[in-house]
Amino acid sequence: MSVKNISADELRNLIKTQRDKIEIIDVRQPEEAEIIRIKNSKLIPMNELQSRLNEIDFNKQVIFVCRSGSRSGMITSILSQMRKDVTNLEHGIYECFADGKGENLEIDESMIDRYFN
C-alpha cells in the first residue's frame, strides 16, 4: 500500500465532516503534546507504537501526526508496508499552527514560540 498524505486543510475538513470516522494518532512525546495538540487526538509516542498498535481502530481512517510530518511519515510508511491503510499529516502540526487556523488545536500559548522556533 502507498502512503497517503493530507494537508492541514484536508484534516480540518475531515474533522468537521467525518469526525466519528477518523482516528488521529499523535506520535510525538508527551511533553510536546502538552504544548500543542490536535483536539481529541490519541497520544501514542513513536517509541511505544509497536506495543500499542491494538489501541488503534484501523476500521476508521487512521491519521498519524507529529511536529513536522517526519516521524508520522516514517510510521505510515512502515504500517503501509504491513498492509495497514494509514494517512500522514504532511508537514505535521506545524502546518496546522503556521497557517493561523488553529480551531482544532489545544495550545499552551506560553510555550508555543519556543516549540516552533
N, CA, C and O atoms as a MOPAC input file, in Angstrom:
PM7 MOZYME 1SCF
protein

 N      0.84700 1    -1.18000 1     0.00000 1
 C      0.00000 1     0.00000 1     0.00000 1
 C      0.88900 1     1.23900 1     0.00000 1
 O      1.95900 1     1.24600 1     0.60800 1
 N      0.44300 1     2.26900 1    -0.67600 1
 C      1.21500 1     3.50300 1    -0.70000 1
 C      0.79300 1     4.41000 1     0.45200 1
 O     -0.32600 1     4.32800 1     0.95800 1
 N      1.71700 1     5.27000 1     0.84700 1
 C      1.44900 1     6.21800 1     1.92400 1
 C      0.59600 1     7.35000 1     1.37900 1
 O      0.90100 1     7.92400 1     0.33400 1
 N     -0.47200 1     7.66500 1     2.09500 1
 C     -1.30900 1     8.80200 1     1.73600 1
 C     -0.92800 1     9.97400 1     2.63200 1
 O     -0.75400 1     9.81500 1     3.84000 1
 N     -0.80300 1    11.13800 1     2.03300 1
 C     -0.53000 1    12.36700 1     2.77500 1
 C     -1.71900 1    13.29900 1     2.62500 1
 O     -2.33300 1    13.38800 1     1.56200 1
 N     -2.03000 1    13.99500 1     3.72200 1
 C     -3.07200 1    15.02000 1     3.64600 1
 C     -2.52200 1    16.32000 1     4.20700 1
 O     -1.57800 1    16.32900 1     4.99700 1
 N     -3.12700 1    17.40400 1     3.78500 1
 C     -2.73400 1    18.73200 1     4.26300 1
 C     -3.53300 1    19.09600 1     5.51200 1
 O     -4.48400 1    18.40800 1     5.88400 1
 N     -3.13200 1    20.17700 1     6.14100 1
 C     -3.87200 1    20.67200 1     7.30600 1
 C     -5.31700 1    21.00200 1     6.92600 1
 O     -6.23800 1    20.71800 1     7.69200 1
 N     -5.51900 1    21.59900 1     5.75300 1
 C     -6.88500 1    21.91800 1     5.31200 1
 C     -7.71800 1    20.65000 1     5.14400 1
 O     -8.88600 1    20.61800 1     5.53200 1
 N     -7.12200 1    19.60500 1     4.56600 1
 C     -7.85700 1    18.35100 1     4.39300 1
 C     -8.19500 1    17.73300 1     5.74600 1
 O     -9.29000 1    17.20200 1     5.92800 1
 N     -7.26800 1    17.79900 1     6.69000 1
 C     -7.54600 1    17.27100 1     8.02700 1
 C     -8.65700 1    18.06000 1     8.69700 1
 O     -9.55600 1    17.47200 1     9.29900 1
 N     -8.61000 1    19.38700 1     8.60300 1
 C     -9.67400 1    20.20300 1     9.19900 1
 C    -11.02800 1    19.83500 1     8.61000 1
 O    -12.02300 1    19.77300 1     9.33100 1
 N    -11.07100 1    19.59100 1     7.30500 1
 C    -12.32000 1    19.20400 1     6.65900 1
 C    -12.80600 1    17.84600 1     7.17900 1
 O    -13.99800 1    17.67100 1     7.43400 1
 N    -11.89500 1    16.89400 1     7.33600 1
 C    -12.28700 1    15.58400 1     7.87300 1
 C    -12.80600 1    15.70600 1     9.30200 1
 O    -13.79600 1    15.06900 1     9.66100 1
 N    -12.14400 1    16.51900 1    10.11300 1
 C    -12.60000 1    16.71700 1    11.49000 1
 C    -14.00400 1    17.31400 1    11.49300 1
 O    -14.85000 1    16.93000 1    12.30200 1
 N    -14.23900 1    18.23900 1    10.59800 1
 C    -15.53400 1    18.91800 1    10.52600 1
 C    -16.64300 1    18.00800 1     9.99300 1
 O    -17.77300 1    18.06000 1    10.47700 1
 N    -16.32600 1    17.18000 1     9.00300 1
 C    -17.38200 1    16.42900 1     8.30600 1
 C    -17.45400 1    14.94400 1     8.65300 1
 O    -18.49800 1    14.31800 1     8.46600 1
 N    -16.35400 1    14.37000 1     9.15900 1
 C    -16.34100 1    12.92400 1     9.39200 1
 C    -15.64100 1    12.55700 1    10.69300 1
 O    -14.97700 1    11.52300 1    10.76800 1
 N    -15.78000 1    13.38100 1    11.70200 1
 C    -15.03700 1    13.19800 1    12.95700 1
 C    -15.16700 1    11.78700 1    13.52200 1
 O    -14.18900 1    11.24800 1    14.04000 1
 N    -16.32800 1    11.18600 1    13.43800 1
 C    -16.52000 1     9.85300 1    14.01000 1
 C    -15.93300 1     8.74000 1    13.13700 1
 O    -15.93100 1     7.57700 1    13.54100 1
 N    -15.44200 1     9.08100 1    11.96000 1
 C    -14.87600 1     8.07800 1    11.05200 1
 C    -13.35900 1     8.14900 1    10.95700 1
 O    -12.74500 1     7.41000 1    10.18800 1
 N    -12.74900 1     9.04400 1    11.74400 1
 C    -11.28900 1     9.16700 1    11.71000 1
 C    -10.71900 1     8.95700 1    13.10800 1
 O    -11.38800 1     9.18000 1    14.11700 1
 N     -9.47600 1     8.52500 1    13.13500 1
 C     -8.73800 1     8.40900 1    14.39400 1
 C     -7.39000 1     9.09000 1    14.17100 1
 O     -6.63500 1     8.72200 1    13.27100 1
 N     -7.10300 1    10.08600 1    15.00400 1
 C     -5.86400 1    10.84500 1    14.88500 1
 C     -4.89700 1    10.35000 1    15.94600 1
 O     -5.18100 1    10.41400 1    17.14200 1
 N     -3.75000 1     9.85500 1    15.49400 1
 C     -2.73100 1     9.32900 1    16.39900 1
 C     -1.52300 1    10.25900 1    16.36400 1
 O     -0.91000 1    10.46200 1    15.31600 1
 N     -1.19500 1    10.81400 1    17.51400 1
 C     -0.07200 1    11.72600 1    17.67800 1
 C      1.12100 1    10.89400 1    18.15500 1
 O      1.05500 1    10.27900 1    19.21900 1
 N      2.21300 1    10.87000 1    17.37700 1
 C      3.36000 1    10.03200 1    17.71000 1
 C      4.49600 1    10.81100 1    18.38800 1
 O      5.60900 1    10.30100 1    18.51700 1
 N      4.21700 1    12.02900 1    18.81500 1
 C      5.23300 1    12.83800 1    19.49200 1
 C      5.37300 1    12.39700 1    20.94900 1
 O      4.67400 1    11.49400 1    21.40700 1
 N      6.27500 1    13.04300 1    21.65800 1
 C      6.49200 1    12.77400 1    23.07500 1
 C      5.46300 1    13.54200 1    23.91100 1
 O      4.96200 1    14.57600 1    23.47100 1
 N      5.14400 1    13.04500 1    25.11500 1
 C      4.14400 1    13.71200 1    25.95900 1
 C      4.42200 1    15.19500 1    26.19800 1
 O      3.49100 1    16.00100 1    26.20600 1
 N      5.68600 1    15.56500 1    26.39100 1
 C      5.99400 1    16.97700 1    26.65200 1
 C      5.69600 1    17.85400 1    25.43600 1
 O      5.39400 1    19.03600 1    25.59800 1
 N      5.77300 1    17.30900 1    24.24000 1
 C      5.41200 1    18.05100 1    23.03600 1
 C      3.89400 1    18.24200 1    22.97500 1
 O      3.40100 1    19.32000 1    22.64300 1
 N      3.17400 1    17.18400 1    23.29900 1
 C      1.71000 1    17.23000 1    23.24700 1
 C      1.13400 1    18.18500 1    24.28900 1
 O      0.02900 1    18.69900 1    24.11600 1
 N      1.87700 1    18.42500 1    25.36700 1
 C      1.42100 1    19.38800 1    26.37400 1
 C      1.45600 1    20.81100 1    25.83200 1
 O      0.70200 1    21.66800 1    26.29200 1
 N      2.32000 1    21.06500 1    24.86600 1
 C      2.46400 1    22.40600 1    24.30900 1
 C      1.39900 1    22.67400 1    23.25100 1
 O      0.74300 1    23.71600 1    23.26600 1
 N      1.23600 1    21.73500 1    22.34600 1
 C      0.23600 1    21.87900 1    21.28200 1
 C     -0.22800 1    20.49000 1    20.86100 1
 O      0.58200 1    19.58000 1    20.68500 1
 N     -1.53500 1    20.33800 1    20.70300 1
 C     -2.07600 1    19.05600 1    20.26300 1
 C     -3.36800 1    19.27800 1    19.50600 1
 O     -4.03700 1    20.29800 1    19.67200 1
 N     -3.70800 1    18.31300 1    18.67800 1
 C     -4.98300 1    18.35100 1    17.96400 1
 C     -6.04000 1    17.80100 1    18.90900 1
 O     -5.87100 1    16.72000 1    19.47400 1
 N     -7.10800 1    18.52700 1    19.07900 1
 C     -8.18400 1    18.10700 1    19.97600 1
 C     -8.65500 1    16.70400 1    19.61700 1
 O     -8.80400 1    16.36600 1    18.44300 1
 N     -8.88300 1    15.90600 1    20.63100 1
 C     -9.38900 1    14.53700 1    20.51400 1
 C     -8.42900 1    13.57400 1    19.82400 1
 O     -8.83600 1    12.49300 1    19.39800 1
 N     -7.16300 1    13.95600 1    19.71000 1
 C     -6.18100 1    13.01400 1    19.16600 1
 C     -5.73800 1    12.07700 1    20.28500 1
 O     -5.89200 1    12.37900 1    21.46800 1
 N     -5.18800 1    10.93800 1    19.88500 1
 C     -4.70300 1     9.94700 1    20.83800 1
 C     -3.17900 1     9.97500 1    20.80300 1
 O     -2.57400 1     9.81500 1    19.74300 1
 N     -2.56600 1    10.17700 1    21.95900 1
 C     -1.11800 1    10.22400 1    22.05200 1
 C     -0.56200 1     8.81200 1    22.22300 1
 O     -0.82200 1     8.14700 1    23.22600 1
 N      0.20100 1     8.36900 1    21.23500 1
 C      0.95300 1     7.12000 1    21.31800 1
 C      2.35300 1     7.44500 1    20.80200 1
 O      2.59800 1     7.39800 1    19.59700 1
 N      3.27700 1     7.77500 1    21.71600 1
 C      4.62700 1     8.13800 1    21.27400 1
 C      5.23600 1     7.07700 1    20.35300 1
 O      4.98100 1     5.88200 1    20.49700 1
 N      6.03300 1     7.54300 1    19.42300 1
 C      6.62700 1     6.68500 1    18.40900 1
 C      7.30300 1     5.45800 1    19.01800 1
 O      7.16800 1     4.35400 1    18.49200 1
 N      8.02500 1     5.64000 1    20.11600 1
 C      8.74700 1     4.52000 1    20.71800 1
 C      7.82900 1     3.51900 1    21.42200 1
 O      8.29400 1     2.45300 1    21.82600 1
 N      6.55400 1     3.82700 1    21.57900 1
 C      5.59100 1     2.91600 1    22.20100 1
 C      4.63200 1     2.30100 1    21.18300 1
 O      3.82300 1     1.43800 1    21.52500 1
 N      4.72600 1     2.74000 1    19.96000 1
 C      3.71900 1     2.37300 1    18.95900 1
 C      3.60400 1     0.86700 1    18.74300 1
 O      2.49500 1     0.33500 1    18.70200 1
 N      4.71400 1     0.18600 1    18.60700 1
 C      4.66200 1    -1.24700 1    18.32400 1
 C      3.88800 1    -2.00400 1    19.39500 1
 O      3.11100 1    -2.90500 1    19.07800 1
 N      4.09000 1    -1.65000 1    20.64900 1
 C      3.40800 1    -2.36300 1    21.73700 1
 C      1.98000 1    -1.87300 1    21.95900 1
 O      1.23800 1    -2.47000 1    22.74000 1
 N      1.58500 1    -0.79100 1    21.28100 1
 C      0.25000 1    -0.22600 1    21.49700 1
 C     -0.61600 1    -0.20300 1    20.23400 1
 O     -1.64300 1     0.47600 1    20.20500 1
 N     -0.21600 1    -0.92800 1    19.20300 1
 C     -0.99700 1    -0.95500 1    17.95700 1
 C     -2.43500 1    -1.39300 1    18.18800 1
 O     -3.33900 1    -0.97400 1    17.46400 1
 N     -2.65000 1    -2.23300 1    19.19100 1
 C     -4.00500 1    -2.71400 1    19.47500 1
 C     -4.93700 1    -1.61000 1    19.96800 1
 O     -6.14800 1    -1.81800 1    20.04300 1
 N     -4.39500 1    -0.44300 1    20.30400 1
 C     -5.21200 1     0.68900 1    20.75000 1
 C     -5.74600 1     1.51900 1    19.58500 1
 O     -6.52200 1     2.45300 1    19.78400 1
 N     -5.33200 1     1.17800 1    18.38500 1
 C     -5.71900 1     1.94900 1    17.20300 1
 C     -6.84800 1     1.24300 1    16.47900 1
 O     -6.76900 1     0.04300 1    16.21700 1
 N     -7.89900 1     1.98500 1    16.15600 1
 C     -9.04700 1     1.43300 1    15.43600 1
 C     -8.80900 1     1.55600 1    13.93000 1
 O     -9.10700 1     2.58600 1    13.32400 1
 N     -8.27200 1     0.49800 1    13.34500 1
 C     -7.96100 1     0.52100 1    11.92200 1
 C     -9.21200 1     0.36800 1    11.04900 1
 O     -9.10500 1     0.32900 1     9.82400 1
 N    -10.38400 1     0.28300 1    11.66200 1
 C    -11.63300 1     0.31500 1    10.89600 1
 C    -11.98500 1     1.75200 1    10.50400 1
 O    -12.82600 1     1.98400 1     9.63500 1
 N    -11.33100 1     2.70300 1    11.15800 1
 C    -11.50400 1     4.11900 1    10.83400 1
 C    -10.35000 1     4.56300 1     9.94800 1
 O     -9.38400 1     3.82400 1     9.75700 1
 N    -10.45500 1     5.77100 1     9.41100 1
 C     -9.32100 1     6.34600 1     8.69500 1
 C     -8.33500 1     6.82000 1     9.76000 1
 O     -8.62700 1     7.74000 1    10.52400 1
 N     -7.16800 1     6.18200 1     9.80200 1
 C     -6.16600 1     6.48500 1    10.81800 1
 C     -5.17700 1     7.49800 1    10.24600 1
 O     -4.55700 1     7.27500 1     9.20700 1
 N     -5.05000 1     8.62000 1    10.96100 1
 C     -4.18100 1     9.70800 1    10.52700 1
 C     -3.11400 1     9.91500 1    11.58800 1
 O     -3.42100 1    10.20600 1    12.74400 1
 N     -1.85800 1     9.76300 1    11.18800 1
 C     -0.73600 1     9.95300 1    12.10100 1
 C     -0.20800 1    11.36600 1    11.96500 1
 O     -0.10500 1    11.91000 1    10.86500 1
 N      0.13100 1    11.95900 1    13.12800 1
 C      0.64300 1    13.32600 1    13.14800 1
 C      1.86500 1    13.41700 1    14.05400 1
 O      2.03000 1    12.63600 1    14.99100 1
 N      2.71100 1    14.38900 1    13.74900 1
 C      3.83400 1    14.74300 1    14.60700 1
 C      4.08100 1    16.23900 1    14.41200 1
 O      3.20600 1    16.94000 1    13.90300 1
 N      5.22900 1    16.73100 1    14.79700 1
 C      5.50600 1    18.16700 1    14.69300 1
 C      5.60600 1    18.62200 1    13.24100 1
 O      4.99200 1    19.61500 1    12.85100 1
 N      6.38800 1    17.88400 1    12.43600 1
 C      6.66000 1    18.34800 1    11.07400 1
 C      6.23500 1    17.37500 1     9.97800 1
 O      6.32100 1    17.70800 1     8.79600 1
 N      5.78500 1    16.19400 1    10.34400 1
 C      5.40600 1    15.18400 1     9.35900 1
 C      6.46100 1    14.12100 1     9.13300 1
 O      6.20800 1    13.14600 1     8.42600 1
 N      7.64200 1    14.28600 1     9.71900 1
 C      8.73200 1    13.31800 1     9.51700 1
 C      8.49200 1    12.01200 1    10.26600 1
 O      8.49400 1    10.93900 1     9.66300 1
 N      8.28600 1    12.09800 1    11.57900 1
 C      8.06600 1    10.87900 1    12.36900 1
 C      6.80000 1    10.16700 1    11.92600 1
 O      6.79300 1     8.94700 1    11.75700 1
 N      5.73000 1    10.92900 1    11.73900 1
 C      4.47800 1    10.30300 1    11.31500 1
 C      4.60400 1     9.73100 1     9.90900 1
 O      3.97200 1     8.72400 1     9.59200 1
 N      5.41300 1    10.36400 1     9.06300 1
 C      5.65400 1     9.83600 1     7.72300 1
 C      6.38000 1     8.50300 1     7.77000 1
 O      6.06800 1     7.58300 1     7.01300 1
 N      7.36000 1     8.40800 1     8.67400 1
 C      8.08600 1     7.15500 1     8.84100 1
 C      7.14400 1     6.04600 1     9.33100 1
 O      7.18800 1     4.92000 1     8.83700 1
 N      6.30000 1     6.38000 1    10.30000 1
 C      5.35100 1     5.40400 1    10.84700 1
 C      4.37300 1     4.95000 1     9.77100 1
 O      4.12600 1     3.75200 1     9.63000 1
 N      3.81600 1     5.88200 1     9.01700 1
 C      2.84700 1     5.48400 1     7.98600 1
 C      3.51300 1     4.64500 1     6.91100 1
 O      2.87700 1     3.75400 1     6.34800 1
 N      4.75500 1     4.90300 1     6.61900 1
 C      5.47400 1     4.09800 1     5.63100 1
 C      5.61700 1     2.65600 1     6.11500 1
 O      5.37000 1     1.71400 1     5.36200 1
 N      6.01300 1     2.49200 1     7.36400 1
 C      6.16600 1     1.14200 1     7.93600 1
 C      4.82000 1     0.42200 1     7.99100 1
 O      4.71600 1    -0.74000 1     7.59800 1
 N      3.79300 1     1.11400 1     8.48000 1
 C      2.48000 1     0.46700 1     8.61000 1
 C      1.85300 1     0.15100 1     7.26100 1
 O      1.15400 1    -0.85300 1     7.12300 1
 N      2.09300 1     0.99000 1     6.27400 1
 C      1.53700 1     0.69300 1     4.95000 1
 C      2.20400 1    -0.55200 1     4.36200 1
 O      1.56900 1    -1.30300 1     3.62100 1
 N      3.46900 1    -0.77200 1     4.68500 1
 C      4.14200 1    -1.99900 1     4.25800 1
 C      3.56100 1    -3.22300 1     4.96000 1
 O      3.66800 1    -4.34500 1     4.46400 1
 N      2.94500 1    -2.99600 1     6.12100 1
 C      2.27400 1    -4.07600 1     6.85400 1
 C      0.81500 1    -4.20700 1     6.40900 1
 O      0.01800 1    -4.90400 1     7.03800 1
 N      0.48400 1    -3.51500 1     5.30100 1
 C     -0.83900 1    -3.56400 1     4.69600 1
 C     -1.91300 1    -2.86000 1     5.53000 1
 O     -3.09000 1    -3.21100 1     5.45700 1
 N     -1.50200 1    -1.86800 1     6.32200 1
 C     -2.44200 1    -1.04200 1     7.06600 1
 C     -2.77300 1     0.18300 1     6.21500 1
 O     -1.89800 1     0.76000 1     5.56800 1
 N     -4.02700 1     0.56300 1     6.22700 1
 C     -4.47600 1     1.74100 1     5.49000 1
 C     -4.33100 1     2.94900 1     6.40600 1
 O     -5.16800 1     3.17600 1     7.27900 1
 N     -3.27300 1     3.71900 1     6.20600 1
 C     -2.95000 1     4.83300 1     7.09700 1
 C     -2.64800 1     6.09600 1     6.29500 1
 O     -2.32900 1     6.04700 1     5.10700 1
 N     -2.76100 1     7.22700 1     6.98800 1
 C     -2.56400 1     8.53500 1     6.37200 1
 C     -1.61100 1     9.35100 1     7.23100 1
 O     -1.61000 1     9.23000 1     8.45600 1
 N     -0.80700 1    10.17600 1     6.59000 1
 C      0.13800 1    11.05400 1     7.26800 1
 C     -0.30200 1    12.50800 1     7.10200 1
 O     -0.67600 1    12.93000 1     6.00800 1
 N     -0.25300 1    13.27100 1     8.19800 1
 C     -0.48200 1    14.71200 1     8.10900 1
 C      0.81300 1    15.34400 1     7.62600 1
 O      1.75400 1    15.54200 1     8.39500 1
 N      0.84000 1    15.65600 1     6.34000 1
 C      2.02800 1    16.23200 1     5.72700 1
 C      2.34900 1    17.57000 1     6.38800 1
 O      1.45800 1    18.39700 1     6.57900 1
 N      3.58300 1    17.77900 1     6.72800 1
 C      4.07800 1    18.99000 1     7.39000 1
 C      3.62700 1    19.08700 1     8.84400 1
 O      3.95300 1    20.06400 1     9.51800 1
 N      2.88900 1    18.10400 1     9.33900 1
 C      2.57900 1    17.98400 1    10.75200 1
 C      1.77400 1    19.10500 1    11.36900 1
 O      1.15500 1    19.92700 1    10.69200 1
 N      1.81500 1    19.09600 1    12.69300 1
 C      1.07900 1    20.08900 1    13.47000 1
 C      1.60500 1    21.48400 1    13.17900 1
 O      0.87600 1    22.46900 1    13.29600 1
 N      2.87800 1    21.56500 1    12.79700 1
 C      3.45700 1    22.86800 1    12.46600 1
 C      2.61800 1    23.57900 1    11.40200 1
 O      2.34300 1    24.77200 1    11.52200 1
 N      2.21400 1    22.84900 1    10.36800 1
 C      1.40100 1    23.47200 1     9.31400 1
 C      0.03900 1    23.90000 1     9.86200 1
 O     -0.47700 1    24.95500 1     9.49200 1
 N     -0.53200 1    23.09500 1    10.72900 1
 C     -1.83400 1    23.44700 1    11.30900 1
 C     -1.75200 1    24.75400 1    12.08500 1
 O     -2.70000 1    25.54000 1    12.09000 1
 N     -0.62000 1    24.98600 1    12.74000 1
 C     -0.46400 1    26.20400 1    13.52100 1
 C      0.00400 1    27.36800 1    12.65900 1
 O     -0.47900 1    28.49100 1    12.80800 1
 N      0.94000 1    27.10200 1    11.76400 1
 C      1.57000 1    28.16100 1    10.98300 1
 C      0.58300 1    28.91200 1    10.10000 1
 O      0.77900 1    30.09500 1     9.81900 1
 N     -0.47200 1    28.23800 1     9.66200 1
 C     -1.40400 1    28.92000 1     8.76400 1
 C     -2.43700 1    29.75800 1     9.51800 1
 O     -3.30400 1    30.37700 1     8.90000 1
 N     -2.34800 1    29.77800 1    10.85300 1
 C     -3.22000 1    30.63400 1    11.64600 1
 C     -4.63300 1    30.12500 1    11.82100 1
 O     -5.49900 1    30.86200 1    12.29300 1
 N     -4.88700 1    28.87900 1    11.45000 1
 C     -6.22700 1    28.30300 1    11.57300 1
 C     -6.20200 1    27.19000 1    12.61200 1
 O     -6.32400 1    26.01300 1    12.27400 1
 N     -6.04700 1    27.56300 1    13.85500 1
 C     -5.86800 1    26.57700 1    14.91200 1
 C     -7.11300 1    26.21200 1    15.69000 1
 O     -7.01000 1    25.87000 1    16.86800 1
 N     -8.27300 1    26.26800 1    15.08700 1
 C     -9.50500 1    25.99900 1    15.83100 1
 C     -9.59300 1    24.56700 1    16.35400 1
 O    -10.36000 1    24.30200 1    17.27900 1
 N     -8.82700 1    23.64400 1    15.78300 1
 C     -8.84500 1    22.25500 1    16.24000 1
 C     -7.66700 1    21.92300 1    17.14200 1
 O     -7.38700 1    20.75300 1    17.40400 1
 N     -6.98100 1    22.95200 1    17.61400 1
 C     -5.79000 1    22.74700 1    18.42000 1
 C     -6.01000 1    23.19900 1    19.85600 1
 O     -6.77200 1    24.12500 1    20.13200 1
 N     -5.31500 1    22.51300 1    20.76000 1
 C     -5.20600 1    22.95700 1    22.14500 1
 C     -3.76500 1    23.42700 1    22.30100 1
 O     -2.83300 1    22.66700 1    22.03800 1
 N     -3.57800 1    24.66500 1    22.72300 1
 C     -2.25500 1    25.28600 1    22.70400 1
 C     -1.91500 1    25.89200 1    24.05800 1
 O     -2.74600 1    26.55800 1    24.67600 1
 N     -0.67300 1    25.65400 1    24.52000 1
 C     -0.12300 1    26.35300 1    25.67000 1
 C      0.61500 1    27.56300 1    25.10300 1
 O      1.76500 1    27.45400 1    24.67800 1
 N     -0.04400 1    28.70300 1    25.10100 1
 C      0.49400 1    29.91800 1    24.48000 1
 C      1.85200 1    30.32100 1    25.04700 1
 O      2.66000 1    30.92300 1    24.34000 1
 N      2.11300 1    29.99600 1    26.31000 1
 C      3.38200 1    30.40300 1    26.92200 1
 C      4.57600 1    29.61700 1    26.37800 1
 O      5.71700 1    30.04800 1    26.54200 1
 N      4.33400 1    28.48100 1    25.73900 1
 C      5.42000 1    27.62100 1    25.25100 1
 C      5.49400 1    27.53400 1    23.72900 1
 O      6.48000 1    27.03000 1    23.19100 1
 N      4.48500 1    28.00900 1    23.03900 1
 C      4.36800 1    27.73700 1    21.60700 1
 C      5.51400 1    28.31400 1    20.78400 1
 O      5.99500 1    27.64600 1    19.86900 1
 N      5.96300 1    29.51900 1    21.07400 1
 C      7.04700 1    30.11500 1    20.30000 1
 C      8.32900 1    29.29000 1    20.41700 1
 O      9.03400 1    29.09100 1    19.42900 1
 N      8.62000 1    28.82300 1    21.59600 1
 C      9.82300 1    28.03200 1    21.80300 1
 C      9.73200 1    26.68900 1    21.08600 1
 O     10.74700 1    26.16400 1    20.62900 1
 N      8.53500 1    26.13000 1    20.98200 1
 C      8.36700 1    24.82800 1    20.33600 1
 C      8.63600 1    24.90200 1    18.82600 1
 O      9.24900 1    23.99500 1    18.26400 1
 N      8.19100 1    25.95200 1    18.18400 1
 C      8.33400 1    26.05600 1    16.73600 1
 C      9.57000 1    26.81500 1    16.27500 1
 O      9.87000 1    26.82300 1    15.08100 1
 N     10.28200 1    27.44200 1    17.17400 1
 C     11.48100 1    28.19800 1    16.77900 1
 C     12.74700 1    27.50500 1    17.21100 1
 O     13.84300 1    28.00700 1    16.95800 1

